[in-house]
Amino acid sequence: MGDPLIGAPYMLDSLVPVLVGGTLLSGGRGGLVGTFAGVLILTVLGNSLNLLEVSGYWQWVVQGAIIIIAVAFFVKQRT
């Protein structure tokens, strides 16, 4: 029997690099290079926070702040 919620914790880890890379969730804009850059940036950030012994809670807070900043940047750029 499978658990349909097993991948729920990984949803944020898959969306943040895409948003940081410049892909719009509404579609129509984005690319592989930007997404790859977003993955690299967030991997380095995550490893740095682990080396600094930052708790998992604050790592999620940092990822949430990055999402808010990325969305705000693209909304401001669009208007």
C-alpha positions in Angstrom: 0.0 0.0 0.0 1.4 3.4 -0.9 1.0 6.7 1.0 -0.2 9.5 -1.2 1.3 12.1 1.2 4.8 10.7 1.2 6.2 13.4 -1.1 4.5 16.4 0.6 7.7 17.6 2.3 9.5 17.8 -1.0 7.0 20.1 -2.7 8.7 23.2 -1.4 12.1 21.9 -2.4 10.9 21.5 -5.9 9.1 24.8 -6.3 11.7 27.2 -4.8 14.5 26.5 -7.4 12.0 26.9 -10.2 10.8 30.3 -8.9 14.3 31.5 -8.1 15.4 30.4 -11.6 12.8 32.8 -13.2 10.1 30.4 -14.2 6.6 31.8 -13.8 4.1 29.5 -12.2 1.4 30.9 -14.5 3.4 29.7 -17.5 4.8 31.2 -20.6 8.2 32.1 -19.4 11.2 30.2 -17.9 13.9 27.9 -18.9 16.3 25.1 -18.1 19.3 27.3 -17.4 17.5 29.5 -14.9 16.1 26.5 -13.1 19.5 24.9 -12.9 21.0 28.1 -11.5 18.2 28.2 -8.9 19.0 24.6 -7.9 22.7 25.5 -7.5 21.9 28.6 -5.5 19.6 26.8 -3.1 21.8 23.8 -2.7 24.7 26.0 -1.7 22.4 28.0 0.6 21.1 24.7 2.2 24.5 23.3 2.7 25.8 26.5 4.2 22.9 26.6 6.7 23.6 23.0 7.6 27.3 23.8 8.2 26.3 26.7 10.4 24.1 24.3 12.3 20.9 26.3 11.6 17.8 24.3 12.7 15.4 22.9 10.1 12.7 25.2 11.1 14.7 28.3 10.2 15.9 26.7 6.9 12.2 26.5 5.9 11.7 30.1 7.0 14.6 31.1 4.8 13.1 29.2 1.8 9.8 30.8 2.4 11.4 34.3 2.4 13.2 33.5 -0.8 9.8 32.5 -2.4 8.2 35.8 -1.3 11.2 37.8 -2.6 11.2 36.0 -5.9 7.4 36.4 -6.4 7.6 40.1 -5.4 10.4 40.7 -7.8 8.6 39.2 -10.8 5.3 40.9 -9.9 7.1 44.3 -9.8 9.0 43.5 -13.0 5.7 42.6 -14.8 3.9 45.8 -13.9 
